[in-house]
Amino acid sequence: MVSNIGILIQISAEKSLHQPMHILFCHLPVSDVIGATVLIPRLLKDLLTDPSERYITYVECVSQAFFVHLYGTTSHTILMIMAFDRYVAICNPLRYSSIMTNKMVIKLSASAWGLAILLVTIMLGLTVRLSHCRSKVENPFCDNASLFKLSCETVVINNVYGIIYTVAVLCFSAVSIFITYVKIAAVCKSSKNQALNSKAIKTCSTHLAVYLVMFFSGAIMTFLHRFPEYSDNRKLASIMFHIVPPGLNPLVRGSAAVHLFMDLCTTLTLRTGYGSEEV
């Protein structure tokens, strides 16, 4: 929490950091703060409370589920728009300022959060319409699957939408990031510049490492909901999803990745033969 909030304060205070790359990066710590805040305080409280006294109201449970899924979805959509920014800076450095305008940054930011809010609202809207005949949440925290499992009605629609929603988010983010890195790799290969290639690998590997950790922990958590015999594994995976990525992001991306990325952009600009003022 301290690291993520510190990054937001630092970028807000430093006018030199008011650039598209850093503005888009701000969305990631915001998402991480939401994911950590909605889960960890409640989880710590429950650990210190006798199991027989652990209660949460239905409204609180729905609210927690909303922000849990919002965090999970924005983690993917934000990394996608950051990958696009990375692609433009590396593959089209001379056109970067004309493509990544303030208007484009606003559009990318709005799409990342707007799409996530829409998908999560529809998913939970399908769940809250159900009556519930059970009261025990079989999870360390509330999420959509935990909520519709409280109902005795048919939940086929909820299961189908949940699977489609999860597969769509995971696959679309994976495919878009894969295509981005293929194009970046092609540029690095054609450059024949070892120093450039080394910097590209370093700056891109941090983005990829964070994405893979989040991708696999989120996928495991979601699909294990369909297999009750692995409930303990699912609970561990769900907690890891809300602790590991928010803890790694400020450490991996907030320091070395940003500096390496700026060095990479400088190297690419110099490679064109133009001075920075002319560009």
C-alpha positions as CSV (number, residue, x, y, z in Angstrom):
1,M,0.0,0.0,0.0
2,V,2.8,2.4,0.9
3,S,4.7,1.6,-2.3
4,N,1.7,2.0,-4.6
5,I,0.4,5.2,-2.9
6,G,4.0,6.5,-2.9
7,I,4.2,6.0,-6.7
8,L,1.0,7.9,-7.2
9,I,2.2,10.8,-5.1
10,Q,5.6,10.9,-6.8
11,I,4.1,11.0,-10.3
12,S,1.5,13.6,-9.3
13,A,4.1,15.8,-7.6
14,E,6.8,15.7,-10.4
15,K,5.7,17.7,-13.5
16,S,8.5,16.0,-15.5
17,L,6.6,12.7,-15.0
18,H,3.3,14.0,-16.4
19,Q,3.9,12.0,-19.6
20,P,1.5,9.5,-21.2
21,M,3.7,6.5,-20.1
22,H,3.6,7.6,-16.4
23,I,-0.1,8.6,-16.5
24,L,-1.1,5.2,-17.9
25,F,1.1,3.6,-15.3
26,C,-0.8,5.4,-12.5
27,H,-3.8,3.3,-13.2
28,L,-2.0,0.1,-12.1
29,P,-1.3,1.3,-8.6
30,V,-4.8,2.6,-8.3
31,S,-6.1,-0.8,-9.3
32,D,-3.7,-2.5,-6.9
33,V,-4.8,-0.3,-4.0
34,I,-8.5,-1.2,-4.7
35,G,-7.6,-4.9,-4.8
36,A,-5.7,-4.8,-1.6
37,T,-8.1,-2.5,0.3
38,V,-11.2,-4.5,-0.5
39,L,-9.6,-7.8,0.7
40,I,-6.7,-7.6,3.1
41,P,-8.2,-5.6,6.0
42,R,-11.3,-7.8,6.1
43,L,-9.1,-11.0,5.8
44,L,-6.9,-9.9,8.7
45,K,-9.9,-9.1,10.8
46,D,-11.4,-12.6,10.1
47,L,-8.1,-14.3,11.0
48,L,-8.4,-12.7,14.5
49,T,-12.1,-13.5,14.9
50,D,-13.6,-16.8,15.9
51,P,-15.1,-18.7,12.9
52,S,-18.5,-18.7,14.5
53,E,-18.4,-14.9,14.7
54,R,-17.4,-14.1,11.1
55,Y,-20.3,-12.3,9.5
56,I,-20.8,-10.1,6.5
57,T,-24.1,-8.6,5.3
58,Y,-25.4,-9.4,1.8
59,V,-24.9,-5.8,0.6
60,E,-21.4,-5.7,1.9
61,C,-20.7,-9.1,0.2
62,V,-22.0,-7.8,-3.1
63,S,-19.9,-4.6,-2.8
64,Q,-16.8,-6.6,-2.0
65,A,-17.5,-8.9,-4.9
66,F,-17.8,-5.9,-7.2
67,F,-14.5,-4.4,-6.3
68,V,-12.8,-7.8,-6.3
69,H,-13.8,-8.4,-9.9
70,L,-13.2,-4.8,-10.9
71,Y,-9.6,-5.2,-9.6
72,G,-9.2,-8.5,-11.5
73,T,-10.5,-7.0,-14.8
74,T,-8.7,-3.7,-14.7
75,S,-5.5,-5.5,-14.0
76,H,-5.7,-6.9,-17.5
77,T,-7.2,-3.9,-19.3
78,I,-4.6,-1.6,-17.8
79,L,-1.7,-3.8,-18.8
80,M,-3.2,-3.9,-22.3
81,I,-3.2,-0.1,-22.7
82,M,0.3,0.0,-21.2
83,A,1.4,-2.6,-23.8
84,F,0.0,-0.4,-26.5
85,D,2.0,2.6,-25.2
86,R,5.1,0.4,-25.1
87,Y,4.5,-0.7,-28.7
88,V,4.2,2.9,-30.0
89,A,7.3,4.1,-28.1
90,I,9.5,1.2,-29.3
91,C,8.1,0.7,-32.8
92,N,7.2,4.2,-33.7
93,P,9.4,6.5,-31.6
94,L,9.2,9.5,-33.9
95,R,5.4,9.4,-34.0
96,Y,5.0,8.8,-30.3
97,S,4.1,12.3,-29.4
98,S,1.5,12.6,-32.2
99,I,-0.1,9.3,-31.4
100,M,-0.1,9.4,-27.6
101,T,-1.8,12.7,-27.2
102,N,-3.8,13.7,-24.1
103,K,-7.0,12.8,-26.0
104,M,-5.6,9.3,-26.7
105,V,-4.5,8.8,-23.1
106,I,-8.0,9.8,-21.9
107,K,-9.6,7.4,-24.4
108,L,-7.3,4.5,-23.3
109,S,-7.9,5.2,-19.6
110,A,-11.7,5.5,-20.1
111,S,-11.8,2.2,-22.1
112,A,-9.8,0.3,-19.5
113,W,-12.0,1.3,-16.6
114,G,-15.3,1.6,-18.5
115,L,-15.1,-1.9,-20.0
116,A,-14.3,-3.4,-16.7
117,I,-17.1,-1.7,-14.9
118,L,-19.6,-2.7,-17.6
119,L,-18.6,-6.4,-17.6
120,V,-18.6,-6.6,-13.8
121,T,-21.9,-4.8,-13.4
122,I,-23.6,-7.2,-15.8
123,M,-22.1,-10.2,-14.1
124,L,-23.2,-9.2,-10.6
125,G,-26.6,-8.0,-12.0
126,L,-27.3,-11.5,-13.1
127,T,-26.4,-12.8,-9.6
128,V,-28.2,-10.4,-7.4
129,R,-31.5,-11.2,-9.2
130,L,-31.3,-14.7,-7.6
131,S,-32.9,-15.5,-4.3
132,H,-30.6,-17.1,-1.8
133,C,-31.3,-20.0,0.5
134,R,-27.8,-20.5,2.0
135,S,-25.8,-18.2,4.2
136,K,-22.3,-19.6,4.2
137,V,-19.7,-18.1,1.9
138,E,-17.3,-20.9,0.9
139,N,-14.4,-18.5,0.2
140,P,-12.1,-16.2,2.2
141,F,-13.9,-13.3,0.6
142,C,-17.0,-12.6,-1.5
143,D,-16.9,-13.0,-5.3
144,N,-19.5,-13.7,-8.0
145,A,-19.2,-17.5,-7.7
146,S,-19.6,-17.4,-3.9
147,L,-22.7,-15.3,-4.3
148,F,-24.6,-17.4,-6.8
149,K,-23.7,-20.5,-4.9
150,L,-25.9,-19.1,-2.1
151,S,-28.9,-19.6,-4.4
152,C,-31.1,-22.7,-4.8
153,E,-32.2,-21.5,-8.2
154,T,-30.7,-22.6,-11.5
155,V,-27.4,-20.7,-12.1
156,V,-26.7,-21.9,-15.6
157,I,-26.8,-18.4,-17.0
158,N,-24.4,-17.2,-14.3
159,N,-22.0,-20.0,-14.9
160,V,-22.0,-19.5,-18.7
161,Y,-21.6,-15.7,-18.4
162,G,-18.9,-16.1,-15.8
163,I,-16.9,-18.5,-18.0
164,I,-17.4,-16.4,-21.1
165,Y,-16.4,-13.2,-19.2
166,T,-13.3,-14.9,-17.8
167,V,-12.1,-16.5,-21.0
168,A,-12.7,-13.3,-23.0
169,V,-10.7,-11.2,-20.6
170,L,-7.9,-13.6,-20.3
171,C,-7.7,-14.5,-23.9
172,F,-8.1,-11.0,-25.3
173,S,-5.4,-9.6,-22.9
174,A,-3.1,-12.6,-23.7
175,V,-3.5,-12.3,-27.5
176,S,-3.1,-8.5,-27.5
177,I,0.0,-8.6,-25.4
178,F,1.4,-11.5,-27.4
179,I,0.9,-9.6,-30.7
180,T,2.5,-6.5,-29.1
181,Y,5.6,-8.3,-28.1
182,V,5.9,-10.1,-31.4
183,K,6.0,-6.7,-33.1
184,I,8.5,-5.4,-30.6
185,A,10.7,-8.5,-31.1
186,A,10.6,-7.9,-34.9
187,V,11.8,-4.3,-34.4
188,C,14.6,-5.4,-32.1
189,K,15.7,-8.1,-34.5
190,S,15.8,-5.7,-37.5
191,S,17.8,-3.1,-35.5
192,K,20.9,-5.4,-35.2
193,N,21.7,-3.3,-32.1
194,Q,22.7,-5.4,-29.1
195,A,22.4,-2.6,-26.6
196,L,18.9,-1.7,-27.9
197,N,17.9,-5.4,-27.8
198,S,19.2,-5.8,-24.2
199,K,17.3,-2.7,-23.0
200,A,14.1,-3.9,-24.8
201,I,14.3,-7.3,-23.1
202,K,14.9,-5.7,-19.7
203,T,12.0,-3.2,-19.9
204,C,9.6,-5.7,-21.5
205,S,10.4,-8.6,-19.2
206,T,9.1,-6.7,-16.2
207,H,5.7,-6.1,-17.9
208,L,5.6,-9.7,-19.0
209,A,6.5,-11.1,-15.6
210,V,3.8,-9.2,-13.7
211,Y,1.3,-10.1,-16.4
212,L,2.1,-13.9,-16.2
213,V,1.9,-13.9,-12.4
214,M,-1.5,-12.2,-12.5
215,F,-2.7,-14.3,-15.5
216,F,-2.0,-17.7,-13.9
217,S,-3.1,-16.9,-10.4
218,G,-6.4,-15.4,-11.7
219,A,-7.0,-18.3,-14.1
220,I,-6.4,-20.9,-11.4
221,M,-8.6,-19.1,-8.9
222,T,-11.5,-18.8,-11.3
223,F,-11.5,-22.3,-12.7
224,L,-11.0,-24.1,-9.4
225,H,-14.4,-22.7,-8.4
226,R,-15.8,-25.4,-10.6
227,F,-14.0,-28.2,-8.7
228,P,-15.1,-28.3,-5.0
229,E,-12.5,-31.0,-4.1
230,Y,-9.7,-28.4,-4.6
231,S,-11.3,-25.7,-2.4
232,D,-8.1,-25.2,-0.3
233,N,-6.0,-24.7,-3.4
234,R,-8.6,-22.2,-4.8
235,K,-8.6,-20.3,-1.5
236,L,-4.8,-20.0,-1.6
237,A,-4.8,-18.9,-5.2
238,S,-7.5,-16.3,-4.7
239,I,-5.6,-14.7,-1.8
240,M,-2.3,-14.8,-3.8
241,F,-4.0,-13.0,-6.6
242,H,-4.7,-10.0,-4.3
243,I,-1.4,-10.0,-2.5
244,V,1.4,-11.0,-5.0
245,P,0.7,-8.7,-8.0
246,P,0.0,-5.6,-5.9
247,G,3.2,-6.3,-4.0
248,L,5.3,-7.0,-7.0
249,N,4.1,-4.2,-9.3
250,P,5.6,-1.2,-7.4
251,L,8.8,-3.0,-6.9
252,V,9.3,-4.5,-10.4
253,R,7.7,-1.7,-12.4
254,G,7.9,1.4,-10.3
255,S,11.7,1.8,-10.4
256,A,13.8,-0.1,-12.8
257,A,11.2,-0.6,-15.5
258,V,10.4,3.1,-15.9
259,H,14.1,4.1,-16.1
260,L,14.9,1.3,-18.5
261,F,12.0,2.3,-20.7
262,M,13.1,5.9,-20.8
263,D,16.6,4.8,-21.7
264,L,15.1,2.6,-24.4
265,C,13.1,5.4,-25.9
266,T,16.2,7.7,-25.9
267,T,18.3,5.0,-27.7
268,L,15.6,4.5,-30.3
269,T,15.4,8.2,-31.0
270,L,19.2,8.6,-31.3
271,R,19.2,5.6,-33.7
272,T,17.1,7.6,-36.2
273,G,19.8,10.2,-36.5
274,Y,17.7,13.2,-35.3
275,G,18.3,15.3,-32.2
276,S,15.6,15.3,-29.5
277,E,14.7,18.9,-30.1
278,E,14.1,18.2,-33.8
279,V,11.9,15.2,-33.0
